[in-house]
Amino acid sequence: MWRYITYTACVKKIHKLQLGKEVTLINFRIRELRLGKGLTQAQLSRNLGLKSQSTVAMWENGHRKPPSTILPRLAEELGCTIDELFAREPPGRDSA
């Protein structure tokens, strides 16, 4: 089950992991969601039809961002919405 994490909590986790200042919320969320699903980088890249596991590694380390064309498939593989990839509250979810 996906757990909503606030922006502040994500930033604190990014800082704690010392992943570098180029890491954004989507980079962190890809890693967090992938690990939550029990997938390796190689498994995720294979499921997405990518040529190499290093593509996923570059997304997670902040060296690259996934292209917009792959976001729907990436969200589906990770069991979330595109909004959740960006650590945003999904539409229709009550904030109470």
Backbone as JSON, one array per atom type, in Angstrom:
{
  "sequence": "MWRYITYTACVKKIHKLQLGKEVTLINFRIRELRLGKGLTQAQLSRNLGLKSQSTVAMWENGHRKPPSTILPRLAEELGCTIDELFAREPPGRDSA",
  "N": [[0.85, -1.19, 0.0], [0.58, 2.17, -0.87], [2.1, 4.91, 0.76], [1.47, 8.18, 1.59], [3.88, 10.67, 1.47], [5.06, 13.64, 2.82], [6.31, 16.67, 1.28], [8.34, 17.86, 2.83], [9.22, 15.68, 4.38], [10.29, 14.06, 2.35], [12.4, 15.65, 1.43], [14.0, 15.71, 3.73], [14.69, 12.98, 3.87], [16.11, 12.7, 1.48], [18.27, 14.39, 2.01], [19.38, 13.03, 4.2], [20.18, 10.66, 2.98], [22.15, 11.66, 1.43], [22.25, 12.08, -1.38], [22.89, 14.0, -3.18], [22.62, 17.35, -4.56], [21.22, 17.58, -6.92], [19.23, 15.78, -6.96], [15.81, 15.27, -7.21], [12.37, 15.32, -6.11], [11.01, 13.4, -7.68], [13.08, 11.68, -8.44], [13.83, 10.58, -5.99], [11.38, 9.39, -5.25], [11.02, 7.41, -7.22], [12.99, 5.56, -6.53], [12.17, 4.94, -3.89], [9.57, 3.87, -4.29], [10.16, 1.75, -6.01], [11.75, 0.1, -4.39], [9.85, -0.43, -2.46], [8.12, -2.07, -3.88], [9.69, -4.24, -4.11], [11.45, -4.57, -6.23], [14.38, -4.85, -8.29], [16.73, -2.55, -9.79], [17.41, -3.55, -12.28], [15.29, -5.32, -12.82], [13.11, -3.52, -12.94], [13.9, -1.92, -15.11], [13.88, -3.83, -17.16], [11.14, -4.55, -17.15], [10.1, -2.18, -18.09], [11.05, -2.13, -20.61], [13.52, -1.08, -21.19], [16.92, -0.6, -22.29], [19.02, -0.86, -20.5], [19.91, -1.32, -17.07], [21.19, 0.8, -15.99], [19.92, 3.1, -16.76], [17.69, 3.39, -15.07], [19.12, 3.63, -12.7], [20.41, 6.09, -13.16], [18.17, 7.76, -13.16], [17.37, 7.53, -10.48], [19.58, 8.51, -9.12], [19.67, 11.13, -9.8], [20.94, 12.0, -12.07], [19.64, 11.98, -14.43], [16.28, 12.54, -15.63], [13.21, 10.74, -15.88], [11.79, 10.43, -19.14], [8.85, 12.18, -20.27], [7.23, 10.58, -21.8], [7.46, 8.03, -20.8], [6.43, 8.08, -18.26], [3.65, 7.26, -17.67], [3.82, 4.4, -17.97], [5.85, 3.85, -16.14], [4.68, 4.68, -13.72], [2.59, 2.81, -13.63], [4.01, 0.37, -13.41], [5.17, 0.78, -10.91], [3.0, 0.86, -9.33], [1.45, 3.17, -8.75], [0.19, 6.56, -9.11], [0.87, 9.11, -11.58], [0.93, 11.56, -10.3], [1.62, 10.72, -7.71], [4.21, 9.86, -8.18], [5.5, 12.27, -8.34], [5.31, 13.01, -5.75], [2.95, 14.25, -5.03], [-0.3, 14.98, -3.77], [-2.75, 12.75, -4.78], [-5.46, 13.37, -7.13], [-8.73, 13.87, -5.79], [-8.28, 12.68, -3.35], [-8.85, 12.91, 0.06], [-7.57, 15.37, 2.27], [-7.79, 15.2, 4.95]],
  "CA": [[0.0, 0.0, 0.0], [1.36, 3.4, -0.98], [1.95, 5.82, 1.88], [1.78, 9.54, 1.14], [4.95, 11.31, 2.22], [5.06, 15.07, 2.55], [7.48, 17.24, 0.63], [9.38, 18.06, 3.85], [9.77, 14.37, 4.72], [11.12, 13.62, 1.23], [13.63, 16.45, 1.44], [14.82, 15.22, 4.84], [15.24, 11.68, 3.5], [17.12, 12.94, 0.44], [19.45, 14.94, 2.68], [19.96, 11.97, 5.01], [20.84, 9.72, 2.08], [23.23, 12.4, 0.79], [22.24, 11.7, -2.79], [23.33, 15.11, -4.0], [21.63, 18.42, -4.67], [20.46, 17.48, -8.16], [18.15, 14.82, -6.77], [14.51, 15.9, -7.0], [11.41, 14.41, -5.5], [10.71, 12.24, -8.53], [14.2, 10.76, -8.37], [13.7, 9.9, -4.71], [10.16, 8.58, -5.23], [11.24, 6.22, -8.04], [13.76, 4.62, -5.69], [11.35, 4.52, -2.76], [8.49, 3.02, -4.78], [10.76, 0.52, -6.56], [12.12, -0.74, -3.26], [8.59, -0.85, -1.83], [7.57, -3.17, -4.69], [10.64, -5.35, -4.08], [12.08, -4.7, -7.55], [15.72, -4.33, -8.49], [16.81, -1.63, -10.92], [17.41, -4.36, -13.5], [13.92, -5.82, -13.05], [12.28, -2.4, -13.37], [14.29, -1.53, -16.48], [13.41, -4.89, -18.05], [9.68, -4.41, -17.22], [9.8, -0.98, -18.87], [11.58, -2.3, -21.96], [14.73, -0.26, -21.35], [18.08, -1.4, -22.69], [20.0, -1.06, -19.44], [19.58, -0.99, -15.68], [21.83, 2.07, -15.65], [18.95, 4.18, -16.98], [16.96, 3.54, -13.8], [20.1, 4.13, -11.73], [20.6, 7.52, -13.41], [16.96, 8.45, -12.68], [17.36, 7.53, -9.02], [20.71, 9.3, -8.61], [19.52, 12.52, -10.18], [21.72, 12.35, -13.27], [18.63, 12.17, -15.49], [14.89, 12.4, -15.23], [12.54, 9.92, -16.88], [11.06, 11.23, -20.14], [7.4, 12.23, -20.03], [6.58, 9.49, -22.53], [7.54, 6.78, -20.04], [5.82, 8.25, -16.95], [2.5, 6.38, -17.42], [4.27, 3.01, -17.77], [6.62, 3.82, -14.9], [3.7, 4.72, -12.62], [1.88, 1.52, -13.6], [4.94, -0.64, -12.87], [5.42, 1.04, -9.5], [1.73, 0.77, -8.61], [1.06, 4.48, -8.26], [-0.21, 7.5, -10.15], [1.94, 10.05, -11.94], [0.98, 12.53, -9.19], [2.37, 10.12, -6.6], [5.63, 9.87, -8.55], [6.0, 13.6, -8.02], [5.02, 13.22, -4.33], [1.81, 15.14, -4.88], [-1.55, 14.35, -3.36], [-3.54, 12.4, -5.95], [-6.75, 14.03, -7.18], [-9.83, 13.19, -5.15], [-7.91, 12.17, -2.03], [-9.1, 13.89, 1.12], [-6.36, 15.69, 3.03], [-8.11, 15.09, 6.37]],
  "C": [[0.88, 1.24, 0.0], [1.07, 4.3, 0.19], [2.37, 7.2, 1.41], [2.82, 10.14, 2.05], [4.98, 12.78, 1.83], [6.36, 15.5, 1.88], [8.63, 17.36, 1.62], [10.03, 16.73, 4.21], [10.67, 13.85, 3.61], [12.45, 14.36, 1.22], [14.55, 15.98, 2.56], [15.45, 13.88, 4.52], [16.32, 11.82, 2.44], [18.41, 13.44, 1.08], [20.16, 13.86, 3.49], [20.72, 10.97, 4.16], [22.03, 10.34, 1.37], [23.37, 12.02, -0.68], [22.72, 12.82, -3.71], [22.23, 16.12, -4.23], [20.81, 18.36, -5.95], [19.28, 16.52, -8.04], [16.86, 15.57, -6.46], [13.57, 14.87, -6.4], [11.12, 13.2, -6.38], [11.84, 11.22, -8.49], [14.11, 9.92, -7.1], [12.51, 8.96, -4.71], [10.32, 7.32, -6.09], [11.95, 5.16, -7.21], [12.89, 4.06, -4.58], [10.24, 3.54, -3.2], [9.02, 1.69, -5.34], [11.12, -0.43, -5.42], [10.88, -1.27, -2.54], [7.93, -2.01, -2.57], [8.51, -4.39, -4.71], [11.33, -5.61, -5.41], [13.53, -4.21, -7.51], [15.67, -3.32, -9.64], [16.75, -2.4, -12.24], [16.02, -4.88, -13.83], [13.02, -4.7, -13.56], [12.62, -2.0, -14.8], [13.8, -2.56, -17.49], [11.88, -4.78, -18.24], [9.26, -3.22, -18.07], [10.31, -1.08, -20.3], [12.8, -1.43, -22.23], [15.91, -1.17, -21.66], [18.99, -1.75, -21.52], [19.45, -0.64, -18.08], [20.15, 0.37, -15.31], [20.9, 3.26, -15.88], [18.17, 4.45, -15.7], [17.89, 4.09, -12.73], [20.33, 5.64, -11.9], [19.38, 8.32, -12.98], [17.03, 8.6, -11.16], [18.47, 8.41, -8.44], [20.67, 10.76, -9.03], [20.32, 12.95, -11.38], [20.81, 12.59, -14.47], [17.25, 12.08, -14.87], [14.2, 11.54, -16.28], [11.79, 10.8, -17.87], [9.56, 11.14, -19.88], [6.68, 11.08, -20.72], [6.56, 8.18, -21.75], [6.82, 6.87, -18.69], [4.58, 7.37, -16.72], [2.88, 4.92, -17.17], [5.03, 2.85, -16.47], [5.68, 3.81, -13.69], [2.96, 3.39, -12.5], [2.76, 0.43, -13.0], [5.16, -0.47, -11.38], [4.14, 1.05, -8.66], [1.27, 2.08, -8.01], [0.54, 5.32, -9.42], [0.99, 8.38, -10.49], [2.06, 11.13, -10.85], [1.8, 11.99, -8.03], [3.85, 10.02, -6.91], [6.27, 11.2, -8.19], [5.72, 13.99, -6.58], [3.93, 14.26, -4.12], [0.6, 14.33, -4.47], [-2.35, 14.0, -4.61], [-4.89, 13.09, -5.96], [-7.83, 13.2, -6.5], [-9.52, 12.61, -3.79], [-8.15, 13.26, -1.0], [-7.83, 14.12, 1.91], [-6.6, 15.58, 4.52], [-7.62, 13.81, 6.96]]
}
